[in-house]
Amino acid sequence: MVLQLVMPHVGSCLPADLAGGGGAGDVMPISITKPVGQGPLARNLPEDVRTIQDALNQVTQKGIAGGPVPLLVVDGLIGPKTNAAILKFQREQVKTINPDGLVEPGKQTILKLNELVAPISRADLNAKLAKALPIAKAALAAAIANLRAVISQGPAPGPSAIAADRLNRHFALNKLNAAAQSDARVTLFETYSEMALVINEPTLFDIFGTNDAFDVDKANAKIALTTSQGVFEPAQDENGDPNKARRIRLGLGFFAPNVTANFAAHIIVHELTHFTGRRDGQRIVDNGRGWFDDVFIKPLSPAARLTNADSYASFAEECRSNSSAKPPFVKTAPGGLGGAR
Ligand SMILES: [Zn+2]
């Protein structure tokens, strides 16, 4: 059984059944943080309401059925006209649900709005990757250089001491005895090296064939998903779908405006850890999410951090940026694999 991992808007990757997932095609970035419309679930944050009002107007402006006539005033205030426009759109365009007048993040109404008015093209994906991949590669190279320094120079001042301090904060290696520390450094060195090889030389693994290592997932509102140890999976999944097993797939969330190039690179490194696994065969999962000093990371043992995707992504990020300050895009959240971790 192939273990698929999905990264939601915020939080850890979750195992997911991908049956019915989207195929090739466009993905789209109209996104809200809380439900908009009517009913007890609605939060109607002004920025979210404005987003939906504008998106509904675009339906009308593009000449597509289901948009408001006349156009809504885009003022961020929920009211009878906006509520009626949501219901009208659901009745005419979202045939798979009972119209409830509520637009929820990641659900069918907003996916339909994206599909109709804000499609993201393959070119958009490539443009985003063109900015993020060099940063991800630089982060992996920096992590490898740090590990090489500490392995080759031992407890010496300079680069080796800086690297050792980073390893202690991100992986708690100082809680291990000397022999276990030495083993962990070599495992990390080999694991980052393999991740770098996968991202730099994808054709060696017959992963991509083309440069389609990364796919957009039309029906997925999440940020990203991949297959645990997918690099070792057949190119096609059990249903013969070539786009699932050996891919890192990027969903709607990856294209949201808040996903900067650095954030996108962090996501890619995080997903790569799942995709390759640890060099000694261990899966890398989500035991906790966040920076080394975050509440869900601090209690993790060295063993838990050495199999934790965000610990790998955060160490590489610090090695690349030469800053131990938590980047704004790193959020903390509990681990996501439940009993499977
Ligand atoms: Zn994950």
Residues whose N, C-alpha, C, O or C-beta is under 5 A from the ligand:
A	BS01	ZN	S12 C13 D286 A309
